[in-house]
Amino acid sequence: MLDHLTFTSPEPKVIQGAKQDWELVIGLEVHAQVASNAKLFSGASTTFGAEPNSNVAFVDAAMPGMLPVINEFCVAQAVRTGLGINAAINLRSAFDRKNYFYPDLPQGYQISQLYHPIVGEGEVIVDMGPGIARRVRIERIHLEQDAGKSIHDMDPNMSFVDLNRTGVALMEIVSRPDIRGPEEAAAYVSKLRQIMRYLGTCDGNMQNGNLRADVNVSICAPGAYERYQETGDFSHLGTRCEIKNMNSLRFIQAAIDYEARRQIAIVEDGGKVVQETRLYDADKGETRSMRSKEEAHDYRYFPDPDLLPLEIEQAWVDDIAADMPELPDAKKARFVKDMGLSEYDAGVLTAEVENADYFEAVSQGRDGKQAANWVINELFGRLNKEGLTVETSPVSATQLGGVIDLIAKGDISGKIAKDLFEILWTEGGDPAEIVDSRGMKQVTDLGAIEAAVDDIIAANPAQVEKAKANPKLAGWFVGQVLKATGGKANPAAVNELVAQKLGL
């Protein structure tokens, strides 16, 4: 499936310092909201944008005596995600309490999985260019509940709390420190998002906070990362700082770049980088200290006494695996191999699952390259211009397929097809009926085309002499004939007749 890719070792982002060059080492903890109608331990709705504190069950609000009940669907979604990144699925996992105080955490602890996660080691294949890929190792995926949201800008004297997100199921996807630059970090998050959207396990909406990343950044001298790879000793990598709650690919890159330069300045000044949690200020383009970095013992983790260890059967996992959709890498490889598409075009078409589904509907039973050309150039180009998506496209896959069928049958030329596309975009309708009712059919009667060619040649003797001296100028006659026939003359027939009449 991945035969078309060349895997390369991570190429570090080298940042020049005042005294020496430095390399970046990056690891990410991605928090992905599980696509589920109910929360992880309650039946409360997960609908985004509801009235504050309206999607809150008693257990979410930590009312006395309320016990959590695991949502089986959320567990299945985590297993499905693990299978999507070729990870080990742990048939036995357990939930722990992570204790800390924050106003939007009603229980005073978060139910998470520290010691026994639901998903073990896996990998994500990150595209770094046509045919070039990198492997980023995944350490684990664990399930946990989200906290609520504190609101500080509604009143100058007090803060408010919205508990709608409290208890929403999250998958925390923890990578190894395998990422070596800002662009690669963004590409990794983008690929994770793509995989989960194909799987239907997370909608990946970063604006709504449904996909967030904590980015761990450290600097090291050239060659130190290789020593870490050989020994497994993290001390070679330098002290890391964590940048919390990044919800933009562009900001992830900017924050990493700033943080790396901040750490370099500290070290080259003779100081030491302090391990801490930081926030990124997008307005100022800089990170700022949030709190000192906590370790596991600071949270006093212990097994949650209200939840038994979670034990699942291999047969259940096998059933989920049997129902897995075709994932983006496999789909892209199939488009390249079976339809003859370029790596670039296949990548564009598979970037979003909805786009890939649309293209597959258009290309069904038709020439793949021609379908790709119309979807990418005409449809996507117009969608981008209008700020629309495939889901809101005025032209359906059936309509666009109808346009391609009319071209293949010779009923319309490429130029007429573009005019037809415009009509479908603004007015809708059936392509074949529009062509018939509006007299848009291509002229294929060789006698009528020949008469038009003869008329143009007879009216332009000087241009005839020029074309005979320079055959490239014959295109002028083709254009004039197409113009005279309202673009309806078959271009191939016009070209052939012009060349014949001019003796070229």
C-alpha positions in Angstrom: 0.0 0.0 0.0 2.9 2.3 0.8 5.2 1.1 -2.0 4.9 4.5 -3.8 6.5 6.3 -0.7 10.1 6.8 0.1 10.7 6.9 3.9 13.4 9.3 5.1 15.0 9.9 8.4 13.8 13.0 10.1 15.7 16.0 8.9 16.1 18.4 11.8 15.2 22.1 11.6 18.6 23.7 12.2 18.3 27.1 13.9 21.4 29.3 13.9 22.4 30.7 17.3 24.8 33.4 18.2 27.4 30.8 19.3 26.4 27.6 17.6 23.7 25.9 15.6 20.8 24.1 17.3 18.4 21.4 16.4 14.7 21.0 17.4 13.1 18.0 19.1 9.3 18.0 19.3 6.7 15.7 20.8 3.0 16.3 20.7 0.0 15.3 22.9 -3.1 15.7 20.7 -6.5 15.9 22.4 -9.2 14.7 20.0 -12.8 14.9 21.0 -14.5 11.6 20.4 -17.3 11.8 17.8 -20.1 10.7 20.0 -23.6 12.0 20.8 -23.1 11.3 24.5 -20.3 12.0 27.0 -17.8 9.4 28.3 -19.5 8.7 31.6 -23.0 10.1 31.2 -25.8 10.4 28.7 -25.6 14.2 28.4 -25.5 15.6 24.9 -22.2 16.7 23.3 -23.9 19.2 21.0 -21.6 22.2 20.3 -23.0 25.7 20.8 -25.8 24.8 23.2 -26.9 27.2 26.0 -24.3 27.3 28.8 -24.7 24.6 31.4 -27.6 22.9 29.5 -25.7 19.7 28.5 -24.8 18.7 32.1 -25.9 15.5 33.8 -25.7 15.0 37.6 -22.5 13.0 37.3 -20.9 15.7 35.1 -21.7 18.3 37.8 -20.2 15.9 40.5 -23.4 15.7 42.5 -23.0 13.5 45.6 -23.6 9.8 45.0 -23.5 10.0 41.2 -21.4 7.2 39.7 -19.8 7.2 36.2 -21.0 4.6 33.6 -18.6 4.0 30.7 -20.0 4.8 27.2 -19.2 1.7 25.1 -19.4 3.7 21.8 -16.5 6.0 23.0 -14.4 2.9 23.8 -15.1 1.6 20.3 -14.1 4.9 18.8 -10.8 4.8 20.6 -10.2 1.2 19.4 -11.1 2.3 15.9 -8.6 5.1 16.1 -5.9 2.8 17.4 -6.5 0.4 14.5 -6.3 3.3 12.1 -2.7 4.1 13.2 -1.6 0.4 13.3 -1.4 0.5 17.1 -1.7 -2.3 19.6 -5.1 -2.6 21.3 -4.9 -3.4 25.0 -7.7 -5.8 25.9 -7.3 -4.7 29.5 -7.1 -1.1 30.5 -8.0 0.9 33.6 -9.1 4.4 34.6 -7.3 6.6 37.1 -8.1 9.8 38.9 -5.8 12.8 38.1 -6.3 15.2 41.0 -6.0 18.9 40.6 -8.2 21.9 41.4 -9.6 24.2 38.8 -13.0 26.0 38.8 -14.3 24.3 35.7 -13.5 20.8 37.1 -16.4 20.1 39.4 -15.1 16.8 40.7 -11.7 18.1 41.7 -10.2 15.4 39.6 -10.2 14.2 36.0 -10.9 10.6 35.1 -8.1 9.5 32.8 -5.8 6.5 32.0 -2.2 6.8 33.1 -0.9 3.4 33.8 -3.0 1.2 31.5 -4.2 3.0 28.4 -6.7 1.5 25.9 -4.3 1.8 22.9 -0.6 1.1 22.9 2.2 1.8 20.5 1.5 2.7 16.9 2.7 5.0 14.1 1.5 7.8 11.8 2.9 8.2 8.3 3.4 11.9 7.7 3.5 13.2 4.1 6.4 15.6 3.6 6.2 16.1 -0.2 5.3 14.0 -3.3 6.4 10.5 -2.6 8.3 11.4 0.6 7.1 10.4 4.0 8.2 10.1 7.7 7.2 7.8 10.4 6.2 9.3 13.8 5.9 6.8 16.5 2.8 6.9 18.8 3.4 6.0 22.4 -0.2 5.5 23.4 -3.8 6.7 23.1 -5.8 7.0 26.3 -9.4 8.0 27.0 -10.2 10.8 29.4 -12.9 13.3 30.2 -12.7 16.9 29.2 -13.0 19.8 31.7 -15.5 22.7 31.4 -14.7 26.2 30.3 -14.0 29.3 32.4 -15.2 32.6 31.0 -13.4 35.7 32.2 -14.5 38.5 29.9 -18.3 38.8 30.7 -17.9 40.7 34.0 -15.0 42.8 35.3 -15.4 41.4 38.8 -16.1 37.7 38.4 -15.6 34.7 36.2 -18.3 32.3 34.9 -18.1 28.6 34.3 -19.8 26.7 31.4 -19.9 22.9 32.2 -21.2 21.8 28.8 -17.8 20.3 27.8 -17.3 18.7 31.2 -17.2 14.9 30.8 -16.9 15.0 27.0 -14.8 12.0 25.8 -11.3 12.8 24.7 -8.6 10.7 23.1 -5.2 11.9 24.1 -2.7 10.7 21.4 0.9 10.9 22.7 3.7 10.9 20.2 7.4 10.0 20.8 9.8 13.0 20.4 10.3 12.1 16.7 9.3 15.4 15.1 12.2 17.7 14.1 10.6 20.9 12.9 7.6 23.2 12.9 6.4 22.2 9.4 6.6 18.5 10.3 4.7 19.1 13.5 1.8 20.8 11.6 1.9 18.0 9.0 1.7 15.4 11.7 -1.4 17.0 13.3 -2.9 17.5 9.9 -2.4 13.8 9.1 -3.9 12.7 12.4 -6.9 14.8 11.8 -7.3 13.4 8.3 -7.1 9.8 9.6 -9.7 10.4 12.3 -12.1 12.2 9.9 -11.9 9.2 7.6 -12.6 6.9 10.5 -15.4 9.1 11.8 -13.9 9.1 15.3 -13.3 12.9 15.6 -14.6 15.7 13.4 -11.3 17.5 13.7 -12.9 20.9 14.1 -10.0 22.9 15.6 -12.0 26.2 15.8 -14.5 24.5 18.1 -11.8 23.1 20.2 -12.5 19.5 19.1 -8.9 19.0 18.2 -6.1 20.6 20.3 -2.4 20.0 20.7 0.0 20.4 23.6 3.4 20.8 22.0 6.6 19.8 23.8 9.7 21.7 22.5 13.4 21.3 23.3 16.6 22.2 21.7 19.8 20.1 21.4 23.2 20.3 19.8 23.6 18.6 16.4 24.1 14.9 16.9 22.4 14.8 20.3 19.2 13.4 18.9 21.1 10.5 17.3 22.6 9.7 20.7 19.1 9.7 22.2 18.0 7.2 19.5 20.9 4.9 20.3 20.6 5.0 24.1 17.0 6.0 24.8 18.4 8.6 27.3 16.1 11.6 27.2 18.8 13.8 28.9 20.5 14.2 25.4 17.4 16.2 24.2 17.6 19.1 26.6 14.9 20.5 28.9 11.5 20.6 27.3 8.7 23.2 27.6 5.1 22.4 26.9 2.9 24.9 24.9 -0.7 24.2 25.9 -4.0 24.1 23.9 -2.8 24.9 20.4 -5.8 24.8 18.0 -4.3 26.1 14.8 -1.8 24.5 12.5 -0.3 28.0 11.6 0.0 28.9 15.3 1.6 25.5 16.1 4.4 26.3 13.7 4.8 29.9 14.9 4.8 28.9 18.6 7.5 26.2 18.0 9.7 28.6 16.1 9.4 31.3 18.8 9.9 28.8 21.7 13.0 27.3 20.1 14.6 30.8 19.7 13.7 31.7 23.3 15.4 28.6 24.6 18.5 29.1 22.5 18.8 32.7 23.8 18.6 31.4 27.4 21.2 28.7 26.9 23.6 30.8 25.0 23.4 33.5 27.7 24.6 30.9 30.2 21.2 30.2 31.7 19.1 27.0 32.0 15.8 26.3 30.4 13.2 25.7 33.1 10.7 22.9 32.5 7.3 24.6 32.5 3.9 24.9 30.8 3.5 27.9 28.5 0.8 29.5 26.5 1.1 31.0 23.0 -0.1 34.6 22.5 -1.1 34.8 18.9 -1.4 38.6 18.9 2.2 39.1 20.2 3.6 36.0 18.4 5.3 34.8 21.6 4.9 32.2 24.3 4.5 33.1 28.0 4.9 31.2 31.2 1.7 29.6 32.6 2.9 27.3 35.4 5.8 25.1 36.4 5.6 21.7 34.6 3.9 19.1 36.7 4.9 15.5 36.9 2.7 12.5 37.4 3.2 12.4 41.2 2.0 16.0 41.4 -1.4 14.9 40.3 -1.5 12.0 42.9 -2.8 9.5 40.4 -4.6 6.5 41.7 -7.0 3.9 40.3 -10.6 5.2 40.1 -12.5 3.3 42.7 -15.9 3.9 40.9 -14.7 2.1 37.7 -13.7 -1.5 37.3 -10.8 -2.2 34.9 -12.0 -2.2 31.4 -11.8 -5.6 29.7 -12.7 -6.1 26.1 -12.7 -9.2 23.9 -10.5 -9.8 20.9 -13.6 -10.8 18.9 -15.1 -7.4 19.5 -11.9 -5.7 18.3 -11.9 -7.9 15.2 -15.5 -6.9 14.4 -14.4 -3.2 14.6 -11.4 -3.9 12.4 -13.6 -5.7 9.8 -15.8 -2.6 9.5 -12.9 -0.1 9.0 -13.1 2.2 6.0 -10.4 2.7 3.4 -7.9 5.1 4.9 -6.3 8.1 3.1 -2.9 6.5 2.4 -4.6 3.4 0.8 -7.1 5.6 -1.1 -4.3 7.8 -2.4 -2.2 4.9 -3.5 -5.3 3.4 -5.3 -6.0 6.6 -7.1 -2.4 6.7 -8.3 -2.2 3.0 -9.3 -5.7 2.4 -10.7 -6.6 5.8 -12.2 -3.2 7.0 -13.3 -3.4 10.2 -11.2 -0.3 12.1 -10.2 0.8 12.0 -6.5 -0.2 15.7 -6.2 -3.7 15.3 -7.7 -4.3 12.1 -5.6 -3.2 14.0 -2.5 -5.6 16.9 -3.2 -8.5 14.6 -3.8 -7.9 12.6 -0.6 -7.1 15.5 1.7 -10.7 15.5 3.0 -12.9 12.4 3.1 -15.9 14.4 1.7 -13.7 15.5 -1.3 -12.6 11.9 -1.9 -16.2 10.6 -1.8 -17.3 13.3 -4.3 -14.5 12.4 -6.7 -15.2 8.7 -6.5 -18.8 9.4 -7.3 -17.8 11.5 -10.3 -15.2 9.1 -11.6 -17.4 6.0 -11.3 -17.4 4.4 -14.7 -15.5 7.3 -16.3 -12.0 8.3 -17.1 -10.2 9.0 -13.8 -7.9 11.7 -15.1 -10.6 13.6 -16.8 -12.8 13.4 -13.7 -9.9 14.6 -11.5 -9.2 17.5 -13.8 -12.9 18.7 -13.6 -13.1 18.2 -9.8 -9.8 19.8 -9.0 -9.7 22.7 -11.5 -13.3 23.6 -12.1 -15.2 22.5 -9.0 -12.6 23.0 -6.3 -11.4 26.2 -7.9 -15.0 27.6 -7.9 -15.7 26.4 -4.3 -12.5 28.1 -3.0 -13.5 31.3 -4.8 -17.0 31.3 -3.3 -15.9 30.1 0.1 -17.9 26.9 -0.1 -17.2 23.2 0.5 -18.1 20.0 -1.3 -21.0 19.5 1.1 -22.5 22.9 0.1 -21.6 22.7 -3.6 -24.4 23.8 -6.0 -23.2 21.2 -8.5 -23.7 17.6 -7.4 -21.4 14.7 -8.3 -24.2 13.3 -10.5 -24.4 16.6 -12.4 -20.7 16.9 -12.9 -20.5 13.3 -14.0 -23.3 14.1 -16.5 -21.1 16.9 -18.0 -18.2 14.5 -18.4 -20.5 12.0 -20.1 -21.6 14.6 -22.6 -18.0 15.4 -23.5 -17.2 11.7 -23.9 -20.2 11.2 -26.2 -19.1 14.2 -28.3 -22.3 16.1 -27.6 -20.3 19.1 -26.3 -16.8 20.4 -26.5 -14.7 21.4 -23.6 -15.6 25.1 -24.1 -19.3 24.3 -24.1 -18.8 22.1 -21.0 -17.5 25.1 -19.1 -20.5 27.1 -20.1 -22.7 24.2 -19.1 -21.0 24.1 -15.7 -21.7 27.7 -15.1 -25.4 27.1 -15.8 -25.5 24.2 -13.4 -23.7 26.3 -10.8 -26.2 29.2 -11.0 -29.4 27.5 -12.1 -29.1 23.8 -11.5 -30.8 21.2 -13.7 -30.0 18.1 -15.7 -27.0 18.6 -18.0 -28.4 16.6 -20.9 -31.7 18.4 -20.8 -30.0 21.8 -20.7 -27.9 21.0 -23.7 -30.9 19.8 -25.7 -33.2 22.7 -24.7 -30.7 25.4 -25.2 -29.2 24.1 -28.5 -25.8 23.7 -27.0 -24.9 20.4 -28.8 -21.7 20.3 -30.6 -21.8 20.5 -34.5 -20.4 17.2 -35.8 -21.7 17.5 -39.3 -18.5 17.6 -41.4 -20.3 19.3 -44.3 -21.4 22.2 -42.1 -18.0 22.5 -40.5 -16.2 22.3 -43.9 -18.5 25.1 -45.2 -17.5 27.3 -42.3 -13.8 26.6 -42.8 -14.1 27.4 -46.5 -15.8 30.7 -45.7 -13.0 31.8 -43.3 -10.2 30.8 -45.7 -11.8 32.6 -48.6 -12.3 35.8 -46.6 -8.7 35.9 -45.4 -6.2 35.3 -48.2 -3.3 37.2 -46.6 -3.7 35.1 -43.4 -3.6 32.0 -45.6 -0.2 32.9 -47.0 1.2 33.6 -43.5 -0.1 30.2 -42.2 1.5 28.4 -45.1 4.8 30.0 -44.3 4.3 29.4 -40.6 2.0 26.4 -39.8 1.7 27.5 -36.2 -0.6 30.3 -37.4 -3.2 27.8 -38.5 -4.6 28.1 -35.0 -6.0 31.4 -36.0 -8.3 29.8 -38.5 -9.4 27.2 -35.9 -10.3 30.0 -33.5 -12.3 31.9 -36.2 -14.2 28.8 -37.2 -15.1 28.0 -33.6 -16.2 31.7 -33.1 -18.3 31.6 -36.2 -20.1 28.4 -35.1 -20.6 29.7 -31.5 -18.1 27.3 -30.2 -20.2 24.3 -31.2 -18.0 22.9 -34.0 -16.0 19.8 -33.1 -12.5 21.2 -32.4 -10.8 18.0 -33.6 -12.7 18.1 -36.9 -12.0 21.8 -37.3 -8.2 21.3 -36.8 -8.2 18.4 -39.3 -10.1 20.4 -42.0 -8.0 23.6 -41.6 -4.8 21.6 -42.0 -6.2 19.8 -45.0 -7.5 22.9 -46.7 -4.2 24.9 -46.1 -2.1 21.9 -47.3 -0.2 21.7 -44.1 
